[in-house]
Amino acid sequence: MRIKRSIALAVAPLSLLAACTSSEPPPDTRPLGNVTQAPLECDLISANAIQIATGLDDYKAFGTKMDMGRRFESCTVSEKPDQEDDQGLMIEVFEPSPTSPEGLENTKVSAQGKDLPGGLGPGFAARRKNEQDQTIAFVYGWTPDHKRLLSINIMEGAPGRDSLADATEFFRQLKPILLDKPA
């Protein structure tokens, strides 16, 4: 009995050391905060929220400028502005929606999407792989008449972040601004 206890006492610090030196980054539970708070990219999206969600400190953002009465259409954030494959975040509003209600349902089924949390629908959140086998978390949400679609895409890779939760939070905060207001 005494030998077993001695072995257990000797092994316990090694287990603790192994747990502390895990290669997994600790969860990053910082909230995105207000995703439309200055400083802004594309005249609407918070630079701070972009950095938290994408893990990118140095990036290029380009998209619609909301001046001279223009409505927001898109914002793309990329580590390398000349390569579409390296997009960290893409937010797009489509009017009219390029996808039929049946097409959206088929996409939801094929991506194994989950309905948006209560009060945010209609829409769904899911993950998919791109051509480079990188995982992208995305949310599609639309107006009840299917005339407008808002999509949020985040390339997974920010250490310790839940990109699907971040995409859903971007959607939650942007929906009243980009979908709920009359066109």
C-alpha positions as CSV (number, residue, x, y, z in Angstrom):
1,M,0.0,0.0,0.0
2,R,2.8,2.4,0.9
3,I,4.6,1.7,-2.4
4,K,1.5,2.5,-4.4
5,R,1.0,5.8,-2.5
6,S,4.7,6.7,-3.2
7,I,4.3,5.9,-6.9
8,A,1.1,8.0,-7.0
9,L,2.9,10.9,-5.3
10,A,5.8,10.7,-7.7
11,V,3.6,10.5,-10.8
12,A,1.2,13.3,-9.8
13,P,3.7,16.2,-10.4
14,L,4.6,14.7,-13.8
15,S,0.9,14.7,-14.7
16,L,0.6,18.3,-13.6
17,L,3.7,19.3,-15.6
18,A,2.4,17.6,-18.7
19,A,-1.0,19.4,-18.3
20,C,0.8,22.7,-18.0
21,T,3.0,22.2,-21.0
22,S,0.2,21.2,-23.4
23,S,0.7,22.4,-26.9
24,E,-3.0,23.6,-27.0
25,P,-3.4,27.3,-26.5
26,P,-5.5,28.3,-23.5
27,P,-9.0,29.2,-24.4
28,D,-9.4,32.9,-25.4
29,T,-12.6,33.8,-23.8
30,R,-12.3,37.6,-24.3
31,P,-15.7,38.9,-25.6
32,L,-15.6,40.5,-29.0
33,G,-17.2,43.6,-27.5
34,N,-19.1,46.0,-29.7
35,V,-18.3,44.9,-33.2
36,T,-19.1,48.3,-34.6
37,Q,-17.0,50.3,-32.1
38,A,-14.2,52.6,-33.4
39,P,-11.6,52.3,-34.7
40,L,-13.5,50.9,-37.7
41,E,-12.6,49.0,-40.9
42,C,-14.9,49.3,-43.9
43,D,-16.7,52.1,-42.1
44,L,-18.6,49.6,-39.9
45,I,-16.5,46.7,-38.4
46,S,-14.5,47.2,-35.2
47,A,-10.7,46.7,-35.7
48,N,-10.5,45.3,-32.2
49,A,-13.2,42.7,-32.8
50,I,-11.4,41.7,-36.1
51,Q,-8.1,41.2,-34.3
52,I,-9.7,39.1,-31.5
53,A,-11.8,36.9,-33.9
54,T,-9.1,36.4,-36.6
55,G,-5.9,36.5,-34.5
56,L,-4.4,38.8,-37.0
57,D,-2.6,41.9,-35.8
58,D,-1.4,42.9,-39.2
59,Y,-4.0,42.7,-41.9
60,K,-5.6,44.6,-44.8
61,A,-9.3,45.3,-44.8
62,F,-11.2,46.4,-47.9
63,G,-14.8,46.7,-48.9
64,T,-17.7,49.1,-49.1
65,K,-17.3,52.6,-47.8
66,M,-20.6,53.8,-46.4
67,D,-20.4,57.3,-47.8
68,M,-22.6,59.3,-50.2
69,G,-25.6,57.3,-49.3
70,R,-24.2,53.9,-50.2
71,R,-25.2,50.9,-48.1
72,F,-22.7,48.5,-46.7
73,E,-22.2,45.6,-49.0
74,S,-19.0,43.8,-47.8
75,C,-15.9,43.8,-45.8
76,T,-13.0,41.4,-46.4
77,V,-10.1,41.1,-44.0
78,S,-7.0,39.4,-45.2
79,E,-3.5,38.9,-44.0
80,K,-2.2,39.1,-47.5
81,P,-4.4,41.4,-49.6
82,D,-3.4,39.8,-52.9
83,Q,-4.6,36.3,-52.0
84,E,-8.3,35.6,-51.6
85,D,-7.4,32.2,-49.9
86,D,-6.0,33.9,-46.8
87,Q,-9.1,35.8,-45.8
88,G,-9.5,36.0,-42.1
89,L,-13.0,37.5,-42.1
90,M,-15.5,38.2,-44.8
91,I,-18.9,39.9,-44.1
92,E,-21.3,40.3,-47.0
93,V,-24.8,41.5,-47.6
94,F,-26.6,40.3,-50.7
95,E,-29.6,42.1,-52.0
96,P,-31.2,40.2,-53.6
97,S,-30.1,37.0,-52.0
98,P,-28.2,34.9,-54.5
99,T,-29.6,31.7,-53.1
100,S,-33.1,30.4,-53.1
101,P,-34.8,29.2,-49.9
102,E,-34.3,25.6,-51.1
103,G,-30.6,26.3,-51.8
104,L,-30.1,27.7,-48.3
105,E,-31.8,24.6,-46.8
106,N,-29.6,22.3,-49.0
107,T,-26.5,24.2,-47.8
108,K,-27.6,23.9,-44.2
109,V,-28.1,20.1,-44.6
110,S,-24.9,19.5,-46.5
111,A,-22.8,21.6,-44.0
112,Q,-24.6,20.0,-41.0
113,G,-25.6,23.5,-40.0
114,K,-27.4,24.4,-36.8
115,D,-30.2,26.9,-36.5
116,L,-29.2,30.3,-35.1
117,P,-30.0,30.8,-31.4
118,G,-33.5,32.1,-30.6
119,G,-34.4,35.5,-31.9
120,L,-31.7,35.6,-34.6
121,G,-33.3,33.4,-37.3
122,P,-34.0,32.6,-39.9
123,G,-30.5,31.3,-40.5
124,F,-27.9,28.8,-39.5
125,A,-24.3,28.4,-38.4
126,A,-21.8,25.7,-39.7
127,R,-18.3,24.9,-40.6
128,R,-16.8,24.0,-44.0
129,K,-13.5,23.3,-45.6
130,N,-12.2,25.5,-48.4
131,E,-10.1,24.3,-51.4
132,Q,-6.9,24.6,-49.2
133,D,-8.5,22.3,-46.6
134,Q,-8.7,25.2,-44.1
135,T,-11.8,25.3,-41.9
136,I,-14.1,28.3,-42.1
137,A,-16.8,29.0,-39.6
138,F,-19.8,30.7,-41.2
139,V,-23.2,32.1,-40.5
140,Y,-25.9,32.7,-43.1
141,G,-29.0,34.7,-42.0
142,W,-31.7,36.2,-44.1
143,T,-34.8,38.3,-44.0
144,P,-38.1,36.3,-43.6
145,D,-39.0,37.2,-47.3
146,H,-35.5,35.9,-48.4
147,K,-34.8,39.1,-50.2
148,R,-31.6,39.9,-48.3
149,L,-28.9,37.6,-47.0
150,L,-26.1,38.4,-44.5
151,S,-23.1,36.1,-44.4
152,I,-20.2,36.1,-41.9
153,N,-17.2,33.9,-42.6
154,I,-14.2,33.5,-40.3
155,M,-11.2,31.5,-41.1
156,E,-10.5,29.3,-38.1
157,G,-7.0,29.7,-36.6
158,A,-7.1,32.4,-34.0
159,P,-5.4,30.6,-31.0
160,G,-8.0,29.5,-28.5
161,R,-11.0,31.1,-30.2
162,D,-14.3,29.5,-31.1
163,S,-14.7,30.9,-34.5
164,L,-18.3,29.7,-34.9
165,A,-19.3,31.5,-31.7
166,D,-17.5,34.6,-33.0
167,A,-19.2,34.5,-36.4
168,T,-22.6,34.1,-34.6
169,E,-21.8,37.1,-32.3
170,F,-20.8,39.2,-35.4
171,F,-24.2,38.2,-36.9
172,R,-26.1,39.0,-33.7
173,Q,-24.7,42.5,-33.6
174,L,-24.8,43.3,-37.3
175,K,-28.3,41.9,-38.1
176,P,-30.2,44.9,-36.7
177,I,-28.0,47.2,-38.8
178,L,-27.7,45.3,-42.0
179,L,-30.9,43.1,-42.2
180,D,-33.6,44.4,-39.9
181,K,-33.6,48.0,-41.3
182,P,-35.7,48.6,-44.4
183,A,-33.7,48.6,-47.6
